[in-house]
Amino acid sequence: MYPDVIHKILVINIPTFFRMIWTLISPCLSKHTQEKIEILGADWKQKLKEYIDEDVLYEHWGGIRKAETPYGHIRLGGEVPENFRYDPSNDVPASKLQKLKIPARTSDFVSVVVE
């Protein structure tokens, strides 16, 4: 996203290592952009309520909205179905691949047949 279309970025539960990276990177950003990014600490649930009405926030996030699951409608992952897993046997054989070298400011065309 472009920083100028973002109202606020709230960063929650980041490791100390990323806070150090932020300390190094933030001086490179404009003051306006820096003010849009807020790294929240242990009081993150309370801070969220400053930006989001607690009627909208699920209980896990510090709000009062009830949900069937602890995290509301947020899908936290789980087992990946077999048909989504990588299968190397479906790879195109190396003998059928073509390597292209495309110098700067030039282009090339590759036709692809989709079945």
MOLIN-V85622 format. One record per run of one state. SS is the DSSP state (2 for helix, 1 for strand, 0 for the rest). FROM is the first residue (numbers start at 1). LEN is the number of residues. If there is no record, write none. Layout:
ss=SS from=FROM len=LEN
ss=SS from=FROM len=LEN
//
This chain:
ss=0 from=1 len=2
ss=2 from=3 len=3
ss=0 from=6 len=3
ss=1 from=9 len=3
ss=0 from=12 len=4
ss=2 from=16 len=13
ss=0 from=29 len=2
ss=2 from=31 len=6
ss=1 from=37 len=3
ss=0 from=40 len=4
ss=2 from=44 len=8
ss=0 from=52 len=6
ss=1 from=58 len=1
ss=2 from=59 len=3
ss=0 from=62 len=3
ss=1 from=65 len=1
ss=0 from=66 len=16
ss=2 from=82 len=3
ss=0 from=85 len=3
ss=2 from=88 len=3
ss=0 from=91 len=3
ss=2 from=94 len=3
ss=0 from=97 len=19
//
